Amino acid sequence: MAKTKRGKVLWKLTSRGRGTCPVCQATRIKLLYTRTTSDGTQLNVCKRCSKASEIL
Ligand SMILES: [Zn+2]
């Protein structure tokens, strides 16, 4: 399986896969995980928030 969360593949992504996490507001963090909110919106979130049970 290709690694999609590390290495050169990140360079193809917007801002090289980094940004501000909409959930924990961490800046310049890698947003490599998607979460669906209760209203069906897809959010790109960081690793920490991908595992958190509740979206803030
Ligand atoms: Zn986060």
N, CA, C, O and the ligand as a Tripos MOL2 file, in Angstrom:
@<TRIPOS>MOLECULE
protein
  225   223    57     0     0
PROTEIN
NO_CHARGES

@<TRIPOS>ATOM
      1 N           0.8420   -1.1910    0.0000 N.3       1 MET1
      2 CA          0.0000    0.0000    0.0000 C.3       1 MET1
      3 C           0.8780    1.2410    0.0000 C.2       1 MET1
      4 O           1.8600    1.3120    0.7390 O.2       1 MET1
      5 N           0.5290    2.2110   -0.8200 N.am      2 ALA2
      6 CA          1.3160    3.4350   -0.8920 C.3       2 ALA2
      7 C           1.1160    4.2590    0.3690 C.2       2 ALA2
      8 O           0.0220    4.3310    0.9280 O.2       2 ALA2
      9 N           2.1900    4.8670    0.7910 N.am      3 LYS3
     10 CA          2.0840    5.7530    1.9530 C.3       3 LYS3
     11 C           1.5170    7.0870    1.5000 C.2       3 LYS3
     12 O           2.0970    7.7610    0.6480 O.2       3 LYS3
     13 N           0.4140    7.4550    2.0540 N.am      4 THR4
     14 CA         -0.2250    8.7070    1.6370 C.3       4 THR4
     15 C          -0.1290    9.7810    2.7020 C.2       4 THR4
     16 O          -0.6350   10.8870    2.5120 O.2       4 THR4
     17 N           0.5080    9.4730    3.8150 N.am      5 LYS5
     18 CA          0.5270   10.4360    4.9060 C.3       5 LYS5
     19 C           1.9410   10.8500    5.2750 C.2       5 LYS5
     20 O           2.1500   11.5350    6.2760 O.2       5 LYS5
     21 N           2.9080   10.4360    4.4720 N.am      6 ARG6
     22 CA          4.2730   10.8680    4.7530 C.3       6 ARG6
     23 C           5.0770   10.8530    3.4630 C.2       6 ARG6
     24 O           4.7160   10.1960    2.4860 O.2       6 ARG6
     25 N           6.1620   11.5870    3.4880 N.am      7 GLY7
     26 CA          7.0520   11.6000    2.3390 C.3       7 GLY7
     27 C           6.6100   12.5450    1.2330 C.2       7 GLY7
     28 O           5.8840   13.5090    1.4730 O.2       7 GLY7
     29 N           7.0560   12.2550    0.0320 N.am      8 LYS8
     30 CA          6.8830   13.1690   -1.0900 C.3       8 LYS8
     31 C           5.4390   13.3780   -1.5080 C.2       8 LYS8
     32 O           5.1110   14.4250   -2.0660 O.2       8 LYS8
     33 N           4.5790   12.4230   -1.2570 N.am      9 VAL9
     34 CA          3.1780   12.5940   -1.6650 C.3       9 VAL9
     35 C           2.5750   13.8420   -1.0550 C.2       9 VAL9
     36 O           1.6730   14.4440   -1.6380 O.2       9 VAL9
     37 N           3.0590   14.2390    0.1070 N.am     10 LEU10
     38 CA          2.4930   15.4190    0.7690 C.3      10 LEU10
     39 C           2.7440   16.6880   -0.0370 C.2      10 LEU10
     40 O           1.9770   17.6470    0.0460 O.2      10 LEU10
     41 N           3.8090   16.6890   -0.8060 N.am     11 TRP11
     42 CA          4.1660   17.8840   -1.5690 C.3      11 TRP11
     43 C           3.1500   18.1950   -2.6740 C.2      11 TRP11
     44 O           3.0670   19.3260   -3.1530 O.2      11 TRP11
     45 N           2.4000   17.2030   -3.0580 N.am     12 LYS12
     46 CA          1.3780   17.4260   -4.0860 C.3      12 LYS12
     47 C           0.1290   18.0850   -3.5170 C.2      12 LYS12
     48 O          -0.6670   18.6700   -4.2510 O.2      12 LYS12
     49 N          -0.0310   17.9850   -2.2210 N.am     13 LEU13
     50 CA         -1.2530   18.4800   -1.5970 C.3      13 LEU13
     51 C          -1.2140   19.9900   -1.4120 C.2      13 LEU13
     52 O          -0.1540   20.6120   -1.4830 O.2      13 LEU13
     53 N          -2.3760   20.5630   -1.1760 N.am     14 THR14
     54 CA         -2.4850   21.9850   -0.8940 C.3      14 THR14
     55 C          -1.6510   22.3210    0.3340 C.2      14 THR14
     56 O          -1.7680   21.6520    1.3610 O.2      14 THR14
     57 N          -0.8320   23.3200    0.2450 N.am     15 SER15
     58 CA          0.0400   23.7400    1.3410 C.3      15 SER15
     59 C           0.8600   22.5710    1.8850 C.2      15 SER15
     60 O           1.1990   22.5090    3.0670 O.2      15 SER15
     61 N           1.1630   21.6500    0.9710 N.am     16 ARG16
     62 CA          1.9480   20.4710    1.3530 C.3      16 ARG16
     63 C           1.3130   19.6900    2.4860 C.2      16 ARG16
     64 O           1.9940   19.1120    3.3320 O.2      16 ARG16
     65 N          -0.0090   19.6900    2.4790 N.am     17 GLY17
     66 CA         -0.7270   18.8890    3.4700 C.3      17 GLY17
     67 C          -0.8450   19.5460    4.8210 C.2      17 GLY17
     68 O          -1.3780   18.9590    5.7630 O.2      17 GLY17
     69 N          -0.3340   20.7940    4.9200 N.am     18 ARG18
     70 CA         -0.3790   21.4520    6.2210 C.3      18 ARG18
     71 C          -1.3930   22.5930    6.2340 C.2      18 ARG18
     72 O          -1.7490   23.1470    5.1940 O.2      18 ARG18
     73 N          -1.8340   22.9160    7.4110 N.am     19 GLY19
     74 CA         -2.7680   24.0180    7.5570 C.3      19 GLY19
     75 C          -3.1480   24.1350    9.0170 C.2      19 GLY19
     76 O          -2.4760   23.6020    9.8990 O.2      19 GLY19
     77 N          -4.2430   24.8460    9.2550 N.am     20 THR20
     78 CA         -4.7320   24.9850   10.6140 C.3      20 THR20
     79 C          -5.8810   24.0170   10.8140 C.2      20 THR20
     80 O          -6.8400   24.0100   10.0420 O.2      20 THR20
     81 N          -5.7870   23.2210   11.8250 N.am     21 CYS21
     82 CA         -6.8360   22.2570   12.0990 C.3      21 CYS21
     83 C          -8.0940   22.9880   12.5410 C.2      21 CYS21
     84 O          -8.0410   23.7900   13.4740 O.2      21 CYS21
     85 N          -9.2190   22.7300   11.8950 N.am     22 PRO22
     86 CA        -10.4530   23.4310   12.2410 C.3      22 PRO22
     87 C         -10.9970   23.0290   13.6120 C.2      22 PRO22
     88 O         -11.8590   23.7130   14.1650 O.2      22 PRO22
     89 N         -10.5040   21.9440   14.1470 N.am     23 VAL23
     90 CA        -11.0420   21.4580   15.4060 C.3      23 VAL23
     91 C         -10.2350   21.9600   16.5910 C.2      23 VAL23
     92 O         -10.7970   22.5430   17.5180 O.2      23 VAL23
     93 N          -8.9280   21.7440   16.5760 N.am     24 CYS24
     94 CA         -8.1140   22.1220   17.7320 C.3      24 CYS24
     95 C          -7.3370   23.4030   17.4860 C.2      24 CYS24
     96 O          -6.6150   23.8650   18.3700 O.2      24 CYS24
     97 N          -7.4740   23.9990   16.2720 N.am     25 GLN25
     98 CA         -6.8420   25.2690   15.9320 C.3      25 GLN25
     99 C          -5.3230   25.2030   15.9630 C.2      25 GLN25
    100 O          -4.6650   26.2400   16.0550 O.2      25 GLN25
    101 N          -4.7660   24.0310   15.8880 N.am     26 ALA26
    102 CA         -3.3090   23.9200   15.8040 C.3      26 ALA26
    103 C          -2.8680   24.4220   14.4340 C.2      26 ALA26
    104 O          -3.4400   24.0360   13.4140 O.2      26 ALA26
    105 N          -1.8530   25.2810   14.4090 N.am     27 THR27
    106 CA         -1.4230   25.8590   13.1370 C.3      27 THR27
    107 C          -0.2830   25.0530   12.5410 C.2      27 THR27
    108 O           0.4980   24.4300   13.2600 O.2      27 THR27
    109 N          -0.1980   25.0720   11.2200 N.am     28 ARG28
    110 CA          0.8710   24.4230   10.4590 C.3      28 ARG28
    111 C           0.9920   22.9430   10.7790 C.2      28 ARG28
    112 O           2.0750   22.3590   10.7310 O.2      28 ARG28
    113 N          -0.1350   22.3640   11.1030 N.am     29 ILE29
    114 CA         -0.1410   20.9370   11.3910 C.3      29 ILE29
    115 C          -0.5700   20.1970   10.1360 C.2      29 ILE29
    116 O          -1.2380   20.7640    9.2710 O.2      29 ILE29
    117 N          -0.1920   18.9480   10.0390 N.am     30 LYS30
    118 CA         -0.5990   18.1740    8.8670 C.3      30 LYS30
    119 C          -2.0590   17.7590    8.9920 C.2      30 LYS30
    120 O          -2.4700   17.1420    9.9750 O.2      30 LYS30
    121 N          -2.8270   18.1150    7.9720 N.am     31 LEU31
    122 CA         -4.2530   17.7860    7.9700 C.3      31 LEU31
    123 C          -4.4880   16.6440    6.9890 C.2      31 LEU31
    124 O          -4.8600   16.8610    5.8360 O.2      31 LEU31
    125 N          -4.2690   15.4610    7.4550 N.am     32 LEU32
    126 CA         -4.2810   14.3110    6.5480 C.3      32 LEU32
    127 C          -5.4630   13.3960    6.7810 C.2      32 LEU32
    128 O          -5.5650   12.3350    6.1640 O.2      32 LEU32
    129 N          -6.3470   13.7950    7.6570 N.am     33 TYR33
    130 CA         -7.4660   12.9280    7.9990 C.3      33 TYR33
    131 C          -8.7700   13.6700    7.7640 C.2      33 TYR33
    132 O          -8.8510   14.8770    7.9910 O.2      33 TYR33
    133 N          -9.7680   12.9700    7.3210 N.am     34 THR34
    134 CA        -11.0540   13.6220    7.1200 C.3      34 THR34
    135 C         -12.0360   13.1360    8.1740 C.2      34 THR34
    136 O         -12.0390   11.9720    8.5730 O.2      34 THR34
    137 N         -12.8520   14.0560    8.5980 N.am     35 ARG35
    138 CA        -13.9400   13.7170    9.5060 C.3      35 ARG35
    139 C         -15.2150   14.3280    8.9630 C.2      35 ARG35
    140 O         -15.2020   15.3990    8.3570 O.2      35 ARG35
    141 N         -16.2980   13.6420    9.1850 N.am     36 THR36
    142 CA        -17.5890   14.1610    8.7610 C.3      36 THR36
    143 C         -18.3190   14.6760    9.9890 C.2      36 THR36
    144 O         -18.4960   13.9580   10.9740 O.2      36 THR36
    145 N         -18.7360   15.9230    9.9130 N.am     37 THR37
    146 CA        -19.4650   16.5040   11.0350 C.3      37 THR37
    147 C         -20.9190   16.0460   11.0030 C.2      37 THR37
    148 O         -21.3520   15.3640   10.0740 O.2      37 THR37
    149 N         -21.6520   16.4280   12.0230 N.am     38 SER38
    150 CA        -23.0470   15.9900   12.1230 C.3      38 SER38
    151 C         -23.9050   16.4920   10.9710 C.2      38 SER38
    152 O         -24.9050   15.8630   10.6260 O.2      38 SER38
    153 N         -23.5250   17.6250   10.3680 N.am     39 ASP39
    154 CA        -24.3000   18.1250    9.2340 C.3      39 ASP39
    155 C         -23.7610   17.6390    7.8910 C.2      39 ASP39
    156 O         -24.1920   18.1160    6.8410 O.2      39 ASP39
    157 N         -22.8450   16.7180    7.9180 N.am     40 GLY40
    158 CA        -22.3810   16.0910    6.6860 C.3      40 GLY40
    159 C         -21.2240   16.7900    6.0020 C.2      40 GLY40
    160 O         -20.8570   16.4290    4.8840 O.2      40 GLY40
    161 N         -20.6410   17.7910    6.6600 N.am     41 THR41
    162 CA        -19.5100   18.4990    6.0710 C.3      41 THR41
    163 C         -18.2300   17.7070    6.2870 C.2      41 THR41
    164 O         -17.9710   17.2100    7.3830 O.2      41 THR41
    165 N         -17.4400   17.5950    5.2380 N.am     42 GLN42
    166 CA        -16.1550   16.9220    5.3710 C.3      42 GLN42
    167 C         -15.1110   17.9400    5.8150 C.2      42 GLN42
    168 O         -14.9610   18.9950    5.1990 O.2      42 GLN42
    169 N         -14.3980   17.6200    6.8750 N.am     43 LEU43
    170 CA        -13.3590   18.5050    7.3700 C.3      43 LEU43
    171 C         -12.0260   17.7880    7.3090 C.2      43 LEU43
    172 O         -11.9370   16.5910    7.5830 O.2      43 LEU43
    173 N         -10.9910   18.5300    6.9460 N.am     44 ASN44
    174 CA         -9.6500   17.9730    7.0530 C.3      44 ASN44
    175 C          -9.1230   18.3030    8.4400 C.2      44 ASN44
    176 O          -9.0360   19.4690    8.8230 O.2      44 ASN44
    177 N          -8.7790   17.2830    9.1730 N.am     45 VAL45
    178 CA         -8.3280   17.4950   10.5370 C.3      45 VAL45
    179 C          -6.9770   16.8230   10.7520 C.2      45 VAL45
    180 O          -6.5160   16.0310    9.9300 O.2      45 VAL45
    181 N          -6.3580   17.1570   11.8730 N.am     46 CYS46
    182 CA         -5.0580   16.5970   12.1860 C.3      46 CYS46
    183 C          -5.2060   15.2020   12.7960 C.2      46 CYS46
    184 O          -6.3110   14.7150   13.0350 O.2      46 CYS46
    185 N          -4.0810   14.5960   13.0320 N.am     47 LYS47
    186 CA         -4.0630   13.2360   13.5610 C.3      47 LYS47
    187 C          -4.7810   13.1370   14.9020 C.2      47 LYS47
    188 O          -5.5540   12.2100   15.1420 O.2      47 LYS47
    189 N          -4.5100   14.1090   15.7700 N.am     48 ARG48
    190 CA         -5.1340   14.0800   17.0930 C.3      48 ARG48
    191 C          -6.6440   14.0800   16.9840 C.2      48 ARG48
    192 O          -7.3330   13.3280   17.6740 O.2      48 ARG48
    193 N          -7.1620   14.9550   16.0880 N.am     49 CYS49
    194 CA         -8.6040   15.1090   15.9980 C.3      49 CYS49
    195 C          -9.2540   13.9560   15.2390 C.2      49 CYS49
    196 O         -10.4520   13.7150   15.3860 O.2      49 CYS49
    197 N          -8.4880   13.2560   14.4440 N.am     50 SER50
    198 CA         -9.0670   12.1180   13.7350 C.3      50 SER50
    199 C          -9.4460   11.0260   14.7110 C.2      50 SER50
    200 O         -10.3360   10.2180   14.4460 O.2      50 SER50
    201 N          -8.7620   11.0110   15.8420 N.am     51 LYS51
    202 CA         -9.0310    9.9560   16.8130 C.3      51 LYS51
    203 C          -9.9490   10.4060   17.9360 C.2      51 LYS51
    204 O         -10.5150    9.5770   18.6490 O.2      51 LYS51
    205 N         -10.1000   11.7160   18.0990 N.am     52 ALA52
    206 CA        -10.9820   12.2270   19.1390 C.3      52 ALA52
    207 C         -12.4230   11.8560   18.8230 C.2      52 ALA52
    208 O         -12.8320   11.8450   17.6620 O.2      52 ALA52
    209 N         -13.1780   11.5560   19.8500 N.am     53 SER53
    210 CA        -14.5340   11.0990   19.6200 C.3      53 SER53
    211 C         -15.4820   12.2460   19.3130 C.2      53 SER53
    212 O         -16.4260   12.0770   18.5410 O.2      53 SER53
    213 N         -15.2470   13.4010   19.9020 N.am     54 GLU54
    214 CA        -16.1520   14.5330   19.7160 C.3      54 GLU54
    215 C         -15.4900   15.6280   18.9300 C.2      54 GLU54
    216 O         -14.3150   15.9310   19.1390 O.2      54 GLU54
    217 N         -16.2390   16.2270   18.0210 N.am     55 ILE55
    218 CA        -15.7420   17.4170   17.3420 C.3      55 ILE55
    219 C         -16.1780   18.6140   18.1820 C.2      55 ILE55
    220 O         -17.3280   18.6940   18.6150 O.2      55 ILE55
    221 N         -15.2650   19.5250   18.4030 N.am     56 LEU56
    222 CA        -15.5410   20.6540   19.2980 C.3      56 LEU56
    223 C         -16.4910   21.6460   18.6480 C.2      56 LEU56
    224 O         -16.8350   22.6600   19.2550 O.2      56 LEU56
    225 ZN         -6.7750   19.0010   15.3530 Zn       57 ZN57
@<TRIPOS>BOND
     1     1     2 1
     2     2     3 1
     3     3     4 2
     4     3     5 am
     5     5     6 1
     6     6     7 1
     7     7     8 2
     8     7     9 am
     9     9    10 1
    10    10    11 1
    11    11    12 2
    12    11    13 am
    13    13    14 1
    14    14    15 1
    15    15    16 2
    16    15    17 am
    17    17    18 1
    18    18    19 1
    19    19    20 2
    20    19    21 am
    21    21    22 1
    22    22    23 1
    23    23    24 2
    24    23    25 am
    25    25    26 1
    26    26    27 1
    27    27    28 2
    28    27    29 am
    29    29    30 1
    30    30    31 1
    31    31    32 2
    32    31    33 am
    33    33    34 1
    34    34    35 1
    35    35    36 2
    36    35    37 am
    37    37    38 1
    38    38    39 1
    39    39    40 2
    40    39    41 am
    41    41    42 1
    42    42    43 1
    43    43    44 2
    44    43    45 am
    45    45    46 1
    46    46    47 1
    47    47    48 2
    48    47    49 am
    49    49    50 1
    50    50    51 1
    51    51    52 2
    52    51    53 am
    53    53    54 1
    54    54    55 1
    55    55    56 2
    56    55    57 am
    57    57    58 1
    58    58    59 1
    59    59    60 2
    60    59    61 am
    61    61    62 1
    62    62    63 1
    63    63    64 2
    64    63    65 am
    65    65    66 1
    66    66    67 1
    67    67    68 2
    68    67    69 am
    69    69    70 1
    70    70    71 1
    71    71    72 2
    72    71    73 am
    73    73    74 1
    74    74    75 1
    75    75    76 2
    76    75    77 am
    77    77    78 1
    78    78    79 1
    79    79    80 2
    80    79    81 am
    81    81    82 1
    82    82    83 1
    83    83    84 2
    84    83    85 am
    85    85    86 1
    86    86    87 1
    87    87    88 2
    88    87    89 am
    89    89    90 1
    90    90    91 1
    91    91    92 2
    92    91    93 am
    93    93    94 1
    94    94    95 1
    95    95    96 2
    96    95    97 am
    97    97    98 1
    98    98    99 1
    99    99   100 2
   100    99   101 am
   101   101   102 1
   102   102   103 1
   103   103   104 2
   104   103   105 am
   105   105   106 1
   106   106   107 1
   107   107   108 2
   108   107   109 am
   109   109   110 1
   110   110   111 1
   111   111   112 2
   112   111   113 am
   113   113   114 1
   114   114   115 1
   115   115   116 2
   116   115   117 am
   117   117   118 1
   118   118   119 1
   119   119   120 2
   120   119   121 am
   121   121   122 1
   122   122   123 1
   123   123   124 2
   124   123   125 am
   125   125   126 1
   126   126   127 1
   127   127   128 2
   128   127   129 am
   129   129   130 1
   130   130   131 1
   131   131   132 2
   132   131   133 am
   133   133   134 1
   134   134   135 1
   135   135   136 2
   136   135   137 am
   137   137   138 1
   138   138   139 1
   139   139   140 2
   140   139   141 am
   141   141   142 1
   142   142   143 1
   143   143   144 2
   144   143   145 am
   145   145   146 1
   146   146   147 1
   147   147   148 2
   148   147   149 am
   149   149   150 1
   150   150   151 1
   151   151   152 2
   152   151   153 am
   153   153   154 1
   154   154   155 1
   155   155   156 2
   156   155   157 am
   157   157   158 1
   158   158   159 1
   159   159   160 2
   160   159   161 am
   161   161   162 1
   162   162   163 1
   163   163   164 2
   164   163   165 am
   165   165   166 1
   166   166   167 1
   167   167   168 2
   168   167   169 am
   169   169   170 1
   170   170   171 1
   171   171   172 2
   172   171   173 am
   173   173   174 1
   174   174   175 1
   175   175   176 2
   176   175   177 am
   177   177   178 1
   178   178   179 1
   179   179   180 2
   180   179   181 am
   181   181   182 1
   182   182   183 1
   183   183   184 2
   184   183   185 am
   185   185   186 1
   186   186   187 1
   187   187   188 2
   188   187   189 am
   189   189   190 1
   190   190   191 1
   191   191   192 2
   192   191   193 am
   193   193   194 1
   194   194   195 1
   195   195   196 2
   196   195   197 am
   197   197   198 1
   198   198   199 1
   199   199   200 2
   200   199   201 am
   201   201   202 1
   202   202   203 1
   203   203   204 2
   204   203   205 am
   205   205   206 1
   206   206   207 1
   207   207   208 2
   208   207   209 am
   209   209   210 1
   210   210   211 1
   211   211   212 2
   212   211   213 am
   213   213   214 1
   214   214   215 1
   215   215   216 2
   216   215   217 am
   217   217   218 1
   218   218   219 1
   219   219   220 2
   220   219   221 am
   221   221   222 1
   222   222   223 1
   223   223   224 2
@<TRIPOS>SUBSTRUCTURE
     1 MET1         2 RESIDUE 1 A MET
     2 ALA2         6 RESIDUE 1 A ALA
     3 LYS3        10 RESIDUE 1 A LYS
     4 THR4        14 RESIDUE 1 A THR
     5 LYS5        18 RESIDUE 1 A LYS
     6 ARG6        22 RESIDUE 1 A ARG
     7 GLY7        26 RESIDUE 1 A GLY
     8 LYS8        30 RESIDUE 1 A LYS
     9 VAL9        34 RESIDUE 1 A VAL
    10 LEU10       38 RESIDUE 1 A LEU
    11 TRP11       42 RESIDUE 1 A TRP
    12 LYS12       46 RESIDUE 1 A LYS
    13 LEU13       50 RESIDUE 1 A LEU
    14 THR14       54 RESIDUE 1 A THR
    15 SER15       58 RESIDUE 1 A SER
    16 ARG16       62 RESIDUE 1 A ARG
    17 GLY17       66 RESIDUE 1 A GLY
    18 ARG18       70 RESIDUE 1 A ARG
    19 GLY19       74 RESIDUE 1 A GLY
    20 THR20       78 RESIDUE 1 A THR
    21 CYS21       82 RESIDUE 1 A CYS
    22 PRO22       86 RESIDUE 1 A PRO
    23 VAL23       90 RESIDUE 1 A VAL
    24 CYS24       94 RESIDUE 1 A CYS
    25 GLN25       98 RESIDUE 1 A GLN
    26 ALA26      102 RESIDUE 1 A ALA
    27 THR27      106 RESIDUE 1 A THR
    28 ARG28      110 RESIDUE 1 A ARG
    29 ILE29      114 RESIDUE 1 A ILE
    30 LYS30      118 RESIDUE 1 A LYS
    31 LEU31      122 RESIDUE 1 A LEU
    32 LEU32      126 RESIDUE 1 A LEU
    33 TYR33      130 RESIDUE 1 A TYR
    34 THR34      134 RESIDUE 1 A THR
    35 ARG35      138 RESIDUE 1 A ARG
    36 THR36      142 RESIDUE 1 A THR
    37 THR37      146 RESIDUE 1 A THR
    38 SER38      150 RESIDUE 1 A SER
    39 ASP39      154 RESIDUE 1 A ASP
    40 GLY40      158 RESIDUE 1 A GLY
    41 THR41      162 RESIDUE 1 A THR
    42 GLN42      166 RESIDUE 1 A GLN
    43 LEU43      170 RESIDUE 1 A LEU
    44 ASN44      174 RESIDUE 1 A ASN
    45 VAL45      178 RESIDUE 1 A VAL
    46 CYS46      182 RESIDUE 1 A CYS
    47 LYS47      186 RESIDUE 1 A LYS
    48 ARG48      190 RESIDUE 1 A ARG
    49 CYS49      194 RESIDUE 1 A CYS
    50 SER50      198 RESIDUE 1 A SER
    51 LYS51      202 RESIDUE 1 A LYS
    52 ALA52      206 RESIDUE 1 A ALA
    53 SER53      210 RESIDUE 1 A SER
    54 GLU54      214 RESIDUE 1 A GLU
    55 ILE55      218 RESIDUE 1 A ILE
    56 LEU56      222 RESIDUE 1 A LEU
    57 ZN57       225 GROUP 0 **** ****
